[in-house]
């Protein structure tokens, strides 16, 4: 797990699914992470402008295709930048609970918890490589995407939210399944 400002409950949720976690600083290199031979790589949440974290974007670029990757919040934005997209500052940001997000794969509406001021600009993403999976129903911003050819996915919101909502907890199971399917 890259620690960009990780919330404790993300660690708890991953551990509850059976993950043995190794948390590394945000500045850890891709090479150092790959030497550890993890089953998967988690990109945590954190504060600030994702475009300012150039070293993280470069590291993520080197990791795509090497191991399964799951990103939340800032991790989602960094992954968007690593895949060639752009981000932008939201006028007001998304703060608090009860934000409706549509899962475009299932058609279901998930009630989410959010805390971010930036968003991925979908128009700048290479849509031959990535698929939009979640959209915010309040303002139509990108809430999740996955790579079409690599075991890589992310969401903008917080599926680990405690005390709730828990509509998106399935994402942790998805990450576990990806890691199992992609073991060396």
C-alpha positions, 0 to 999 in steps of 0.5 A: 500500500502506497501511503498518500495519507491513508485512512485507518479504516482502509487498512482495517477493511483490507485486513478483514479480507485477509490481506497481509499489508505492507504500507510504504511511504508515498515516495517509495519507488516502483522498483522497491515495491516490485522487489517485495513481490506483492500480490497487489498494489493499493493506492491510498487516499490523501489530500491535495492536488494530484498533479503535484505528486509527479513522483507518484504518477511516474511510479504508478506508470511503472507498476501498471501491468506488473501487479493488480492495482486498486486506487481510492480517492487520490489513488484514483486521481493519480491512476488517471494521470498515470494513464495519460488523463488530466484532473481538474479542481471542482468548484465546491468539491465533494464532502460528506456522506450520501452522495449517489453514484451509479455503477454503470456495470450493474445499473445500481445506485450506491450511496457513498462517502466522499472527501475530495476537491479534484476529479478525473477529466474523462474526456482526456482519458484513452477510452480504448484502454479504460472503461468508465465504471461509476459516475456521480449522479449529482454532477456527472463526474467520474467516480470510477474506471477500470483498465480494459486489458490490465488488472487495474481499477479505482474509485473516487469515493470511499468504499471503506466508510465507517460508520457507513454507507457500505454499498461499495464494500464489494470493491475489496472483494474484487481486489482480492479476486484480482490478486488471486487470479494474477498470482505469480 
